[in-house]
Amino acid sequence: MLALLFALVSQTHASELCAPEHALRIHIGAQTFNVSVAASPQERERGLSGAPALAAESGMWFLLPMPDWHGFWMHGMNFPIDLVWVSPARQVLGAITLQPCEGEYCRIHKPPSPVAYVLEINAGAFAGKTGDNVTW
């Protein structure tokens, strides 16, 4: 029985051993980002708003409650970011660079198709492309 359990565990991919809410590092191609996780509604709403800056090779990993066309905005942001849309199948769906909004109006940015995860990193830091695999 123990051998069967060991065989099953050894077949599991390393990226599946860690639940997305426990991710500390996100890997896309040759890039790795150390992340904070935004899993609760309050954490997702706050995001990086109010933060003075973001360290190099770091970011925020958003876990969304269900795959959908979730919108993101730049309200209260102090620096530009790259926003990377990630599918439920853990593939990059696209990425956009966003500037902080000025005044009261902040445009809402929606993904090209339903997303399960979003990675926010410093503007210009994303070197990947649509279709790249995302692991943690």
C-alpha positions in Angstrom: 0.0 0.0 0.0 2.8 2.4 0.9 4.5 1.7 -2.5 1.3 2.6 -4.3 1.0 5.8 -2.4 4.6 6.7 -3.1 4.1 5.9 -6.8 1.0 8.2 -7.0 2.7 11.0 -5.2 5.9 10.8 -7.4 3.7 11.1 -10.5 2.3 14.4 -9.3 3.9 17.5 -10.9 5.7 19.8 -8.6 3.5 22.7 -9.6 0.5 20.7 -8.3 2.0 20.1 -4.8 1.3 23.7 -3.8 -2.2 25.1 -3.9 -2.4 28.5 -5.7 -3.3 30.3 -2.5 0.0 29.1 -1.0 2.2 30.2 -4.0 5.3 32.2 -3.1 6.9 32.1 -6.6 5.3 32.3 -10.0 7.2 30.9 -12.9 6.5 31.9 -16.5 9.1 30.7 -19.0 12.6 31.7 -17.7 11.1 34.3 -15.3 10.3 33.9 -11.6 8.4 36.3 -9.5 8.2 36.3 -5.7 4.6 37.1 -4.9 2.1 38.1 -2.3 -1.2 36.4 -2.7 -4.5 38.2 -2.9 -7.2 35.6 -2.3 -9.9 37.2 -0.2 -12.3 39.7 -1.7 -10.8 42.5 0.5 -7.2 41.6 -0.7 -8.2 41.5 -4.3 -10.0 44.8 -4.1 -7.0 46.5 -2.4 -4.4 44.8 -4.5 -1.3 47.1 -4.8 -3.3 50.3 -4.3 -1.4 52.7 -2.0 1.8 50.7 -2.2 4.8 53.1 -2.8 6.6 50.7 -5.1 7.2 47.1 -6.0 10.5 45.4 -5.5 12.2 44.0 -8.7 11.1 40.4 -9.6 8.2 40.6 -7.2 4.5 41.0 -7.7 1.0 40.2 -6.5 -0.8 36.9 -7.4 -4.6 37.2 -7.6 -6.7 34.1 -7.1 -10.1 34.7 -8.6 -13.2 33.0 -7.2 -14.1 31.5 -10.6 -13.0 31.8 -14.2 -14.6 34.9 -15.6 -13.9 38.3 -17.4 -12.7 39.9 -14.1 -12.0 43.6 -14.4 -9.0 45.4 -13.0 -8.4 49.1 -12.5 -5.6 51.3 -11.3 -7.4 53.3 -8.6 -4.9 54.4 -5.9 -1.9 53.1 -7.7 1.4 54.9 -7.4 3.4 53.2 -10.2 2.7 51.5 -13.6 2.4 47.7 -13.8 2.3 44.8 -16.2 -0.9 42.9 -15.7 -0.7 39.2 -16.9 -3.9 37.4 -17.5 -3.7 33.6 -16.7 -6.2 31.0 -17.8 -7.7 28.2 -15.6 -5.3 25.9 -17.6 -2.4 27.9 -16.3 -1.4 29.6 -19.5 -0.8 33.2 -20.3 -3.8 34.7 -22.1 -2.2 38.1 -22.6 -0.6 41.0 -20.8 -1.0 44.7 -20.7 0.9 47.6 -19.2 -1.2 49.9 -17.2 -0.5 53.5 -15.9 -1.9 54.8 -12.7 -5.2 56.6 -13.3 -5.6 60.3 -12.6 -8.6 62.0 -11.1 -11.8 60.2 -10.1 -12.3 58.1 -13.3 -10.4 54.9 -13.6 -10.9 52.7 -16.6 -11.7 49.0 -15.9 -9.5 46.6 -17.9 -10.9 43.2 -18.8 -9.0 40.1 -20.1 -9.3 38.6 -23.6 -11.2 35.6 -22.2 -12.1 34.2 -18.8 -9.2 34.1 -16.3 -8.6 32.3 -13.0 -5.5 34.1 -12.0 -3.8 37.5 -12.6 -0.2 38.5 -11.9 0.7 42.1 -11.3 4.4 43.0 -11.7 6.5 46.1 -12.4 5.8 47.7 -15.8 8.2 46.4 -18.5 9.1 43.3 -16.4 7.1 40.7 -18.3 9.1 39.1 -21.0 6.6 36.2 -21.7 4.0 35.7 -24.4 0.5 34.4 -24.9 0.4 30.6 -24.4 3.4 30.4 -22.0 2.8 27.9 -19.2 2.5 29.3 -15.6 3.6 27.3 -12.6 4.1 27.8 -8.9 
